[in-house]
């Protein structure tokens, strides 16, 4: 049986490229991505998660327009996706993104 960890949520991240922060506004260190909540924008966009600033791409999600998609959740199976050096996001034409991590 795999070891379980507490699942926490980041502060919402809007447009641009930035580090995801915990609720105390600290950068995240090594984390496992467990899920993602996306609020779509007025036009099609994307969410790109990377391992640290300028690091390798961990996940890319293309988002639909609000009229077609609204908000949706992505659940990451098993142990999640490992970000070894921190979690950065590049958010394009998307209202906001919250990452659930452990």
BELQUI-V712942 format. One record per pair of residues at least 24 apart in sequence whose ideal C-beta (glycine too) atoms are under 10 Angstrom apart, sorted by sequence separation. I is the first residue (numbers start at 1). J is the second residue. If there is no record, write none. Layout:
I&J ; I&J
This chain:
28&52 ; 39&63 ; 40&64 ; 41&65 ; 42&66 ; 43&67 ; 44&68 ; 45&69 ; 58&82 ; 59&83 ; 71&95 ; 76&100 ; 7&32 ; 9&34 ; 12&37 ; 14&39 ; 27&52 ; 33&58 ; 36&61 ; 38&63 ; 40&65 ; 41&66 ; 42&67 ; 44&69 ; 58&83 ; 69&94 ; 71&96 ; 73&98 ; 74&99 ; 75&100 ; 76&101 ; 5&31 ; 8&34 ; 9&35 ; 10&36 ; 15&41 ; 27&53 ; 33&59 ; 38&64 ; 40&66 ; 58&84 ; 74&100 ; 5&32 ; 7&34 ; 10&37 ; 12&39 ; 14&41 ; 39&66 ; 40&67 ; 47&74 ; 56&83 ; 73&100 ; 7&35 ; 9&37 ; 40&68 ; 41&69 ; 55&83 ; 56&84 ; 63&91 ; 65&93 ; 66&94 ; 5&34 ; 20&49 ; 40&69 ; 55&84 ; 56&85 ; 58&87 ; 63&92 ; 66&95 ; 15&45 ; 39&69 ; 40&70 ; 51&81 ; 55&85 ; 58&88 ; 59&89 ; 60&90 ; 62&92 ; 63&93 ; 17&48 ; 38&69 ; 39&70 ; 40&71 ; 51&82 ; 52&83 ; 55&86 ; 58&89 ; 63&94 ; 38&70 ; 39&71 ; 40&72 ; 49&81 ; 51&83 ; 52&84 ; 53&85 ; 55&87 ; 62&94 ; 63&95 ; 17&50 ; 19&52 ; 38&71 ; 39&72 ; 50&83 ; 51&84 ; 52&85 ; 53&86 ; 55&88 ; 57&90 ; 61&94 ; 13&47 ; 19&53 ; 37&71 ; 38&72 ; 49&83 ; 51&85 ; 52&86 ; 54&88 ; 63&97 ; 18&53 ; 37&72 ; 38&73 ; 50&85 ; 51&86 ; 52&87 ; 53&88 ; 17&53 ; 36&72 ; 37&73 ; 38&74 ; 50&86 ; 51&87 ; 52&88 ; 61&97 ; 17&54 ; 36&73 ; 37&74 ; 50&87 ; 51&88 ; 35&73 ; 36&74 ; 49&87 ; 50&88 ; 35&74 ; 36&75 ; 49&88 ; 50&89 ; 34&74 ; 35&75 ; 36&76 ; 48&88 ; 49&89 ; 50&90 ; 59&99 ; 33&74 ; 34&75 ; 35&76 ; 48&89 ; 49&90 ; 34&76 ; 35&77 ; 47&89 ; 48&90 ; 49&91 ; 33&76 ; 34&77 ; 47&90 ; 48&91 ; 32&76 ; 34&78 ; 46&90 ; 47&91 ; 48&92 ; 34&79 ; 35&80 ; 36&81 ; 46&91 ; 47&92 ; 32&78 ; 33&79 ; 34&80 ; 45&91 ; 46&92 ; 47&93 ; 32&79 ; 33&80 ; 34&81 ; 45&92 ; 46&93 ; 47&94 ; 32&80 ; 33&81 ; 44&92 ; 45&93 ; 46&94 ; 49&97 ; 31&80 ; 32&81 ; 33&82 ; 43&92 ; 44&93 ; 45&94 ; 47&96 ; 31&81 ; 32&82 ; 33&83 ; 41&91 ; 43&93 ; 44&94 ; 45&95 ; 47&97 ; 49&99 ; 31&82 ; 32&83 ; 41&92 ; 42&93 ; 43&94 ; 30&82 ; 31&83 ; 41&93 ; 42&94 ; 47&99 ; 30&83 ; 31&84 ; 36&89 ; 38&91 ; 40&93 ; 41&94 ; 42&95 ; 29&83 ; 30&84 ; 31&85 ; 33&87 ; 40&94 ; 41&95 ; 28&83 ; 29&84 ; 30&85 ; 31&86 ; 32&87 ; 39&94 ; 40&95 ; 41&96 ; 29&85 ; 30&86 ; 31&87 ; 38&94 ; 39&95 ; 40&96 ; 28&85 ; 29&86 ; 30&87 ; 38&95 ; 39&96 ; 28&86 ; 29&87 ; 38&96 ; 39&97 ; 27&86 ; 28&87 ; 37&96 ; 38&97 ; 39&98 ; 27&87 ; 28&88 ; 37&97 ; 38&98 ; 27&88 ; 36&97 ; 37&98 ; 38&99 ; 36&98 ; 37&99 ; 20&83 ; 35&98 ; 36&99 ; 37&100 ; 35&99 ; 36&100 ; 34&99 ; 35&100 ; 36&101 ; 20&86 ; 21&87 ; 33&99 ; 34&100 ; 35&101 ; 19&86 ; 20&87 ; 33&100 ; 34&101 ; 35&102 ; 19&87 ; 20&88 ; 31&99 ; 32&100 ; 33&101 ; 34&102 ; 19&88 ; 20&89 ; 31&100 ; 32&101 ; 33&102 ; 18&88 ; 19&89 ; 31&101 ; 32&102 ; 17&88 ; 18&89 ; 28&99 ; 30&101 ; 31&102 ; 17&89 ; 18&90 ; 7&80 ; 16&89 ; 17&90 ; 18&91 ; 28&101 ; 5&79 ; 13&87 ; 16&90 ; 17&91 ; 4&79 ; 5&80 ; 13&88 ; 14&89 ; 15&90 ; 16&91 ; 17&92 ; 2&78 ; 3&79 ; 13&89 ; 15&91 ; 16&92 ; 2&79 ; 10&87 ; 13&90 ; 14&91 ; 15&92 ; 20&97 ; 13&91 ; 15&93 ; 20&98 ; 10&89 ; 12&91 ; 15&94 ; 20&99 ; 22&101 ; 14&94 ; 15&95 ; 13&94 ; 14&95 ; 15&96 ; 20&101 ; 14&96 ; 15&97 ; 12&95 ; 13&96 ; 14&97 ; 12&96 ; 13&97 ; 11&96 ; 12&97 ; 13&98 ; 12&98 ; 13&99 ; 10&97 ; 11&98 ; 12&99 ; 10&98 ; 11&99 ; 9&98 ; 10&99 ; 9&99 ; 10&100 ; 8&99 ; 9&100 ; 10&101 ; 8&100 ; 9&101 ; 7&100 ; 8&101 ; 7&101 ; 8&102 ; 6&101 ; 7&102 ; 5&101 ; 6&102 ; 5&102 ; 4&102
